[in-house]
């Protein structure tokens, strides 16, 4: 499984309306990954981590944003858990291009298409609140966390 930006933001930020749900969901996934590290790894994509840090530290989004150190500590805590891996490499250009053209999605969603292409390339199931991924990913590569 790989978490989307919105799941990580909600899991970290106590003031997020979906914090409890996201935190509980992420904790359950971490527990599964620790029990079966070879079967149930959690993959953090570089593009997701960068987006997470950009959002939680943004003063235009949060009245009291997280500090860069708090955001990095959150990521490092995840990475120190058994079964969690960082995948800095993303999708390749052709996969991204093809998925962009196949889905005919708004260009504003190009980061979502890149994340989806990464999930497909690495055989991951993307866990997200964002229902727009239903337009991009096949059902077997998508887990929508209920709000």
C-alpha positions in Angstrom: 0.0 0.0 0.0 1.1 3.5 -0.6 -0.6 6.5 1.1 -1.6 9.6 -0.8 -0.7 13.1 0.3 -4.1 13.8 1.8 -4.0 10.7 4.0 -0.6 11.7 5.4 -1.7 15.3 6.0 -4.8 14.2 7.8 -2.9 11.6 9.9 -0.4 14.2 11.1 -2.5 17.3 11.6 -4.6 17.1 14.8 -6.7 20.0 13.4 -7.6 18.2 10.2 -11.3 17.2 10.1 -10.4 13.6 9.2 -7.5 13.2 11.6 -8.9 10.4 13.7 -9.9 8.4 10.7 -6.7 8.9 8.8 -4.5 8.3 11.9 -6.4 5.1 12.8 -6.2 3.8 9.2 -2.5 4.6 8.9 -1.8 2.9 12.3 -3.7 -0.2 11.2 -1.6 -0.3 8.0 1.6 0.1 10.0 0.6 -2.7 12.2 0.0 -5.0 9.2 3.3 -4.0 7.7 5.2 -4.8 11.0 3.5 -8.2 11.3 4.3 -9.2 7.7 7.1 -6.9 6.5 7.8 -9.0 3.4 4.1 -9.2 2.4 2.6 -5.9 3.5 5.1 -3.1 3.0 4.1 0.5 3.0 5.8 2.4 0.2 6.2 6.2 0.5 6.7 7.8 -2.9 9.1 10.8 -3.0 6.5 12.9 -4.8 4.0 12.2 -2.0 6.4 13.1 0.7 7.3 16.3 -1.0 3.7 17.2 -1.4 3.0 16.3 2.2 5.8 18.6 3.4 4.7 21.4 1.1 1.1 21.3 2.4 1.6 20.9 6.2 4.2 23.7 6.3 2.1 26.1 4.2 0.9 29.3 6.0 -1.8 29.8 3.3 -3.3 26.4 4.2 -2.9 26.3 7.9 -3.2 29.2 10.3 -0.5 27.5 12.4 1.4 25.3 10.0 3.7 22.5 11.0 7.4 23.3 11.1 9.7 21.7 8.6 11.3 19.8 11.4 7.9 18.5 12.5 7.0 17.4 9.0 10.4 15.7 8.6 10.1 14.0 12.0 6.7 12.6 10.9 8.2 11.1 7.8 11.2 9.8 9.6 9.0 8.1 12.2 7.1 6.4 9.4 10.3 5.3 7.7 11.7 3.9 11.0 8.6 1.6 11.3 9.1 -2.1 10.2 7.8 -2.7 6.6 7.9 1.0 5.5 10.1 1.8 2.5 10.9 5.0 0.7 10.7 5.0 -3.1 12.4 8.1 -4.4 12.2 7.1 -8.0 8.8 7.7 -9.5 7.1 6.7 -12.7 8.7 7.0 -16.1 7.7 9.6 -18.6 5.9 7.2 -21.0 3.8 5.8 -18.2 2.9 9.3 -17.0 2.2 10.5 -20.5 0.0 7.5 -21.4 -2.0 7.7 -18.2 -2.5 11.4 -18.7 -3.8 10.9 -22.2 -5.9 7.8 -21.3 -7.7 9.4 -18.4 -8.3 12.8 -20.1 -8.1 14.4 -16.7 -7.7 18.1 -15.9 -4.0 19.2 -16.2 -4.3 20.6 -12.7 -4.4 17.0 -11.6 -1.0 16.2 -13.1 0.5 15.4 -9.7 -2.3 12.9 -9.0 -1.6 11.3 -12.4 2.1 11.0 -11.5 1.2 9.4 -8.2 -1.1 7.0 -9.9 1.5 6.1 -12.5 4.0 5.4 -9.7 1.4 3.2 -7.9 0.8 1.2 -11.1 4.5 0.9 -11.9 5.3 -0.4 -8.4 2.2 -2.6 -8.1 0.9 -0.6 -5.2 -2.6 0.1 -3.9 -3.0 3.8 -3.3 -4.9 4.7 -0.1 -6.6 8.1 -0.3 -9.6 10.2 0.5 -9.5 11.6 -3.0 -12.3 10.1 -5.1 -10.9 11.7 -8.3 -8.4 8.8 -8.4 -11.4 6.6 -9.5 -11.0 8.4 -12.9 -7.3 7.5 -13.0 -6.6 4.1 -11.3 -8.2 0.7 -11.8 -10.3 -0.4 -8.8 -7.7 -3.0 -7.8 -5.0 -0.3 -7.4 -7.2 2.0 -5.3 -8.5 2.0 -1.7 -10.7 4.9 -0.8 -10.6 5.6 2.9 -14.2 6.5 3.9 -14.9 9.8 5.4 
